[in-house]
Amino acid sequence: MSTFGVTDCIGTLGAIAIVAAYAALQSGLWNSEQLRYSMCNAVGSALILVSLAFDPNWPSIFIEGFWLGISVFGLFRAFVKRPR
């Protein structure tokens, strides 16, 4: 039987952040061009990557790395489109 440690909690918080962002998008509360959508996804994937650093799973590292990269690109676009 395994234990649920601190890194598991960190990864779970990341998963919650990503699912919450997706739920907000699908329900129409957020749109994909909003800063908060990309920020929530970036933070979520970063937290999952932290947990994966302690218990590696290469396919998950791969997908979360891309998720983080795409979210950072979305953050960049959101900052560029912001009114000054």
SEZAFI-15645 format. One record per atom (N, C-alpha, C): residue number from 1; x negated, y negated, z negated. Coordinates in nm, 4 decimals. Last residue first. Layout:
! residues N
+-----+----------+----------+----------+
:   k :       c1 :       c2 :       c3 :
+-----+----------+----------+----------+
: NUM :        X :        Y :        Z :
...
+-----+----------+----------+----------+
This chain:
! residues 84
+-----+----------+----------+----------+
:   k :       c1 :       c2 :       c3 :
+-----+----------+----------+----------+
:  84 :   0.3443 :  -4.8672 :   2.3629 :
:  84 :   0.2451 :  -4.9411 :   2.2829 :
:  84 :   0.3024 :  -5.0643 :   2.2214 :
:  83 :   0.5040 :  -4.5500 :   2.3728 :
:  83 :   0.5050 :  -4.6928 :   2.4031 :
:  83 :   0.4085 :  -4.7663 :   2.3097 :
:  82 :   0.3348 :  -4.2493 :   2.4625 :
:  82 :   0.3934 :  -4.3340 :   2.3566 :
:  82 :   0.3936 :  -4.4797 :   2.4012 :
:  81 :   0.2008 :  -4.0915 :   2.6440 :
:  81 :   0.3320 :  -4.1447 :   2.6836 :
:  81 :   0.3938 :  -4.2392 :   2.5809 :
:  80 :  -0.0269 :  -4.0142 :   2.5015 :
:  80 :  -0.0440 :  -4.0947 :   2.6234 :
:  80 :   0.0885 :  -4.1613 :   2.6622 :
:  79 :   0.0847 :  -3.8550 :   2.3009 :
:  79 :   0.0147 :  -3.9780 :   2.2652 :
:  79 :  -0.0006 :  -4.0711 :   2.3853 :
:  78 :   0.1858 :  -3.6454 :   2.4547 :
:  78 :   0.2775 :  -3.7253 :   2.3734 :
:  78 :   0.2125 :  -3.8574 :   2.3330 :
:  77 :  -0.0497 :  -3.5389 :   2.5647 :
:  77 :   0.0519 :  -3.5982 :   2.6526 :
:  77 :   0.1480 :  -3.6879 :   2.5753 :
:  76 :  -0.1691 :  -3.4454 :   2.3258 :
:  76 :  -0.2362 :  -3.5439 :   2.4090 :
:  76 :  -0.1360 :  -3.6156 :   2.4995 :
:  75 :   0.0193 :  -3.2534 :   2.2528 :
:  75 :  -0.0068 :  -3.3679 :   2.1656 :
:  75 :  -0.0731 :  -3.4810 :   2.2438 :
:  74 :  -0.0096 :  -3.0734 :   2.4674 :
:  74 :   0.1179 :  -3.1424 :   2.4465 :
:  74 :   0.1033 :  -3.2635 :   2.3563 :
:  73 :  -0.2719 :  -2.9884 :   2.4122 :
:  73 :  -0.2431 :  -3.0565 :   2.5385 :
:  73 :  -0.1114 :  -3.1344 :   2.5276 :
:  72 :  -0.2168 :  -2.8605 :   2.1719 :
:  72 :  -0.3061 :  -2.9769 :   2.1713 :
:  72 :  -0.2877 :  -3.0565 :   2.3004 :
:  71 :  -0.0579 :  -2.6528 :   2.2727 :
:  71 :   0.0006 :  -2.7511 :   2.1807 :
:  71 :  -0.0849 :  -2.8770 :   2.1724 :
:  70 :  -0.2452 :  -2.5115 :   2.4200 :
:  70 :  -0.1304 :  -2.5711 :   2.4894 :
:  70 :  -0.0647 :  -2.6770 :   2.4026 :
:  69 :  -0.4145 :  -2.4305 :   2.2070 :
:  69 :  -0.4636 :  -2.5123 :   2.3193 :
:  69 :  -0.3512 :  -2.5825 :   2.3936 :
:  68 :  -0.2400 :  -2.2727 :   2.0520 :
:  68 :  -0.3002 :  -2.3935 :   1.9960 :
:  68 :  -0.3487 :  -2.4858 :   2.1072 :
:  67 :  -0.1888 :  -2.0702 :   2.2355 :
:  67 :  -0.0769 :  -2.1479 :   2.1801 :
:  67 :  -0.1293 :  -2.2800 :   2.1236 :
:  66 :  -0.4443 :  -1.9626 :   2.2711 :
:  66 :  -0.3776 :  -2.0289 :   2.3830 :
:  66 :  -0.2632 :  -2.1174 :   2.3345 :
:  65 :  -0.4740 :  -1.8620 :   2.0099 :
:  65 :  -0.5708 :  -1.9566 :   2.0658 :
:  65 :  -0.5118 :  -2.0332 :   2.1827 :
:  64 :  -0.2644 :  -1.6829 :   1.9980 :
:  64 :  -0.2596 :  -1.8012 :   1.9119 :
:  64 :  -0.3606 :  -1.9067 :   1.9562 :
:  63 :  -0.3513 :  -1.4885 :   2.1818 :
:  63 :  -0.2275 :  -1.5623 :   2.2069 :
:  63 :  -0.2212 :  -1.6889 :   2.1222 :
:  62 :  -0.6006 :  -1.4061 :   2.0595 :
:  62 :  -0.5925 :  -1.4530 :   2.1979 :
:  62 :  -0.4677 :  -1.5395 :   2.2195 :
:  61 :  -0.5186 :  -1.3150 :   1.8114 :
:  61 :  -0.6121 :  -1.4273 :   1.8193 :
:  61 :  -0.6055 :  -1.4899 :   1.9578 :
:  60 :  -0.3644 :  -1.0975 :   1.8971 :
:  60 :  -0.2995 :  -1.2096 :   1.8285 :
:  60 :  -0.3883 :  -1.3332 :   1.8297 :
:  59 :  -0.5618 :  -0.9304 :   2.0091 :
:  59 :  -0.4523 :  -0.9810 :   2.0926 :
:  59 :  -0.3804 :  -1.1005 :   2.0285 :
:  58 :  -0.7324 :  -0.8930 :   1.7716 :
:  58 :  -0.7746 :  -0.9675 :   1.8898 :
:  58 :  -0.6624 :  -1.0107 :   1.9825 :
:  57 :  -0.7123 :  -0.9497 :   1.4568 :
:  57 :  -0.6312 :  -0.8738 :   1.5510 :
:  57 :  -0.6493 :  -0.9469 :   1.6829 :
:  56 :  -0.8812 :  -0.9757 :   1.1442 :
:  56 :  -0.8736 :  -0.9952 :   1.2893 :
:  56 :  -0.7832 :  -0.8961 :   1.3619 :
:  55 :  -0.8394 :  -1.1188 :   0.8772 :
:  55 :  -0.7924 :  -0.9853 :   0.9160 :
:  55 :  -0.7712 :  -0.9864 :   1.0671 :
:  54 :  -0.9454 :  -1.3689 :   0.8658 :
:  54 :  -0.9713 :  -1.2793 :   0.7539 :
:  54 :  -0.9277 :  -1.1361 :   0.7823 :
:  53 :  -0.8550 :  -1.4916 :   1.0912 :
:  53 :  -0.9998 :  -1.4920 :   1.0686 :
:  53 :  -1.0369 :  -1.3942 :   0.9570 :
:  52 :  -0.5829 :  -1.4898 :   1.0658 :
:  52 :  -0.6437 :  -1.3881 :   1.1514 :
:  52 :  -0.7953 :  -1.3834 :   1.1370 :
:  51 :  -0.5399 :  -1.7163 :   0.9115 :
:  51 :  -0.5140 :  -1.5847 :   0.8526 :
:  51 :  -0.5786 :  -1.4731 :   0.9343 :
:  50 :  -0.6117 :  -1.9076 :   1.1042 :
:  50 :  -0.6847 :  -1.8992 :   0.9770 :
:  50 :  -0.6634 :  -1.7612 :   0.9151 :
:  49 :  -0.4149 :  -1.8624 :   1.2975 :
:  49 :  -0.5546 :  -1.8319 :   1.3289 :
:  49 :  -0.6404 :  -1.8240 :   1.2029 :
:  48 :  -0.1933 :  -1.9590 :   1.1587 :
:  48 :  -0.1989 :  -1.8162 :   1.1925 :
:  48 :  -0.3425 :  -1.7760 :   1.2256 :
:  47 :  -0.2647 :  -2.2287 :   1.1512 :
:  47 :  -0.2506 :  -2.1525 :   1.0265 :
:  47 :  -0.2553 :  -2.0023 :   1.0515 :
:  46 :  -0.2586 :  -2.2871 :   1.4260 :
:  46 :  -0.3843 :  -2.3007 :   1.3516 :
:  46 :  -0.3782 :  -2.2219 :   1.2205 :
:  45 :   0.0126 :  -2.2518 :   1.4822 :
:  45 :  -0.0844 :  -2.1596 :   1.5422 :
:  45 :  -0.2193 :  -2.1682 :   1.4717 :
:  44 :   0.1193 :  -2.4639 :   1.3219 :
:  44 :   0.1580 :  -2.3245 :   1.3032 :
:  44 :   0.0564 :  -2.2275 :   1.3597 :
:  43 :   0.0006 :  -2.6909 :   1.4342 :
:  43 :  -0.0252 :  -2.6566 :   1.2939 :
:  43 :   0.0079 :  -2.5092 :   1.2689 :
:  42 :   0.1113 :  -2.6724 :   1.6938 :
:  42 :  -0.0337 :  -2.6731 :   1.6733 :
:  42 :  -0.0688 :  -2.6332 :   1.5305 :
:  41 :   0.3897 :  -2.6861 :   1.6435 :
:  41 :   0.3320 :  -2.5688 :   1.7087 :
:  41 :   0.1814 :  -2.5601 :   1.6859 :
:  40 :   0.4041 :  -2.9407 :   1.5300 :
:  40 :   0.4504 :  -2.8250 :   1.4537 :
:  40 :   0.3934 :  -2.6952 :   1.5127 :
:  39 :   0.3122 :  -3.0946 :   1.7458 :
:  39 :   0.2403 :  -3.0939 :   1.6186 :
:  39 :   0.2776 :  -2.9711 :   1.5356 :
:  38 :   0.5078 :  -3.0562 :   1.9397 :
:  38 :   0.3718 :  -3.0072 :   1.9643 :
:  38 :   0.2914 :  -2.9995 :   1.8359 :
:  37 :   0.7221 :  -3.1771 :   1.7964 :
:  37 :   0.7320 :  -3.0412 :   1.8492 :
:  37 :   0.5923 :  -2.9822 :   1.8705 :
:  36 :   0.6398 :  -3.4371 :   1.7379 :
:  36 :   0.6606 :  -3.3427 :   1.6285 :
:  36 :   0.6714 :  -3.1983 :   1.6761 :
:  35 :   0.6357 :  -3.5645 :   1.9889 :
:  35 :   0.5117 :  -3.5410 :   1.9165 :
:  35 :   0.5299 :  -3.4336 :   1.8094 :
:  34 :   0.8435 :  -3.4368 :   2.2478 :
:  34 :   0.8263 :  -3.5086 :   2.1222 :
:  34 :   0.6969 :  -3.4673 :   2.0532 :
:  33 :   0.8890 :  -3.2820 :   2.4640 :
:  33 :   0.7974 :  -3.3943 :   2.4830 :
:  33 :   0.7763 :  -3.4752 :   2.3554 :
:  32 :   1.0805 :  -3.0953 :   2.4050 :
:  32 :   0.9423 :  -3.0491 :   2.4179 :
:  32 :   0.8428 :  -3.1623 :   2.4370 :
:  31 :   1.3011 :  -3.2181 :   2.1501 :
:  31 :   1.2709 :  -3.1834 :   2.2879 :
:  31 :   1.1209 :  -3.1592 :   2.2992 :
:  30 :   1.5237 :  -3.1180 :   1.8828 :
:  30 :   1.3968 :  -3.1708 :   1.9328 :
:  30 :   1.3891 :  -3.1447 :   2.0818 :
:  29 :   1.7832 :  -3.0228 :   1.8720 :
:  29 :   1.7402 :  -3.1232 :   1.7749 :
:  29 :   1.6112 :  -3.1920 :   1.8183 :
:  28 :   1.8556 :  -2.8168 :   2.0384 :
:  28 :   1.8698 :  -2.9525 :   2.0892 :
:  28 :   1.8309 :  -3.0611 :   1.9902 :
:  27 :   1.8056 :  -2.5606 :   1.9753 :
:  27 :   1.9312 :  -2.6169 :   1.9250 :
:  27 :   1.9536 :  -2.7604 :   1.9708 :
:  26 :   1.5531 :  -2.5196 :   2.0814 :
:  26 :   1.6668 :  -2.4497 :   2.1411 :
:  26 :   1.8010 :  -2.5052 :   2.0952 :
:  25 :   1.3967 :  -2.6822 :   1.9068 :
:  25 :   1.4002 :  -2.7056 :   2.0517 :
:  25 :   1.5259 :  -2.6449 :   2.1130 :
:  24 :   1.4385 :  -2.5618 :   1.6611 :
:  24 :   1.4768 :  -2.7019 :   1.6785 :
:  24 :   1.4859 :  -2.7373 :   1.8274 :
:  23 :   1.3271 :  -2.3101 :   1.7172 :
:  23 :   1.4693 :  -2.3202 :   1.6839 :
:  23 :   1.5192 :  -2.4637 :   1.7028 :
:  22 :   1.0603 :  -2.3857 :   1.7543 :
:  22 :   1.1345 :  -2.3246 :   1.8647 :
:  22 :   1.2854 :  -2.3330 :   1.8406 :
:  21 :   0.9998 :  -2.4801 :   1.4982 :
:  21 :   0.9881 :  -2.5696 :   1.6143 :
:  21 :   1.0690 :  -2.5148 :   1.7317 :
:  20 :   1.0391 :  -2.2443 :   1.3504 :
:  20 :   1.1220 :  -2.3623 :   1.3232 :
:  20 :   1.1179 :  -2.4609 :   1.4404 :
:  19 :   0.8365 :  -2.0836 :   1.4549 :
:  19 :   0.9764 :  -2.0434 :   1.4733 :
:  19 :   1.0698 :  -2.1623 :   1.4497 :
:  18 :   0.6126 :  -2.2308 :   1.3667 :
:  18 :   0.6352 :  -2.2069 :   1.5094 :
:  18 :   0.7812 :  -2.1698 :   1.5365 :
:  17 :   0.6457 :  -2.2241 :   1.0863 :
:  17 :   0.6373 :  -2.3519 :   1.1575 :
:  17 :   0.6684 :  -2.3344 :   1.3063 :
:  16 :   0.6370 :  -1.9484 :   1.0350 :
:  16 :   0.7598 :  -2.0236 :   1.0056 :
:  16 :   0.7605 :  -2.1558 :   1.0816 :
:  15 :   0.3712 :  -1.8995 :   1.1020 :
:  15 :   0.4784 :  -1.8366 :   1.1802 :
:  15 :   0.6105 :  -1.9089 :   1.1587 :
:  14 :   0.2458 :  -2.0487 :   0.8982 :
:  14 :   0.2253 :  -2.0811 :   1.0393 :
:  14 :   0.3346 :  -2.0240 :   1.1273 :
:  13 :   0.3294 :  -1.9069 :   0.6739 :
:  13 :   0.3692 :  -2.0472 :   0.6890 :
:  13 :   0.3527 :  -2.0935 :   0.8340 :
:  12 :   0.1930 :  -1.6688 :   0.7311 :
:  12 :   0.3391 :  -1.6703 :   0.7290 :
:  12 :   0.3923 :  -1.8124 :   0.7415 :
:  11 :  -0.0738 :  -1.7479 :   0.7005 :
:  11 :  -0.0240 :  -1.7022 :   0.8304 :
:  11 :   0.1272 :  -1.7045 :   0.8391 :
:  10 :  -0.0682 :  -1.8048 :   0.4234 :
:  10 :  -0.1054 :  -1.9085 :   0.5205 :
:  10 :  -0.0521 :  -1.8717 :   0.6593 :
:   9 :  -0.0049 :  -1.5523 :   0.3187 :
:   9 :   0.0867 :  -1.6660 :   0.2969 :
:   9 :   0.0601 :  -1.7770 :   0.3978 :
:   8 :  -0.2341 :  -1.4157 :   0.3933 :
:   8 :  -0.1045 :  -1.3729 :   0.4469 :
:   8 :  -0.0007 :  -1.4842 :   0.4316 :
:   7 :  -0.4202 :  -1.5442 :   0.2359 :
:   7 :  -0.4286 :  -1.5597 :   0.3819 :
:   7 :  -0.3003 :  -1.5125 :   0.4503 :
:   6 :  -0.3336 :  -1.4589 :  -0.0197 :
:   6 :  -0.3293 :  -1.6011 :   0.0167 :
:   6 :  -0.3329 :  -1.6187 :   0.1681 :
:   5 :  -0.1656 :  -1.1385 :   0.0263 :
:   5 :  -0.2586 :  -1.2340 :  -0.0311 :
:   5 :  -0.2390 :  -1.3758 :   0.0199 :
:   4 :  -0.0038 :  -0.8686 :  -0.0490 :
:   4 :   0.0262 :  -0.9901 :   0.0260 :
:   4 :  -0.0557 :  -1.1008 :  -0.0377 :
:   3 :  -0.1593 :  -0.5467 :  -0.0193 :
:   3 :  -0.1084 :  -0.6598 :  -0.0962 :
:   3 :  -0.0880 :  -0.7792 :  -0.0053 :
:   2 :  -0.0639 :  -0.2159 :   0.0909 :
:   2 :  -0.1438 :  -0.3379 :   0.0969 :
:   2 :  -0.0784 :  -0.4485 :   0.0153 :
:   1 :  -0.0845 :   0.1175 :   0.0000 :
:   1 :   0.0000 :   0.0000 :   0.0000 :
:   1 :  -0.0894 :  -0.1244 :   0.0000 :
+-----+----------+----------+----------+
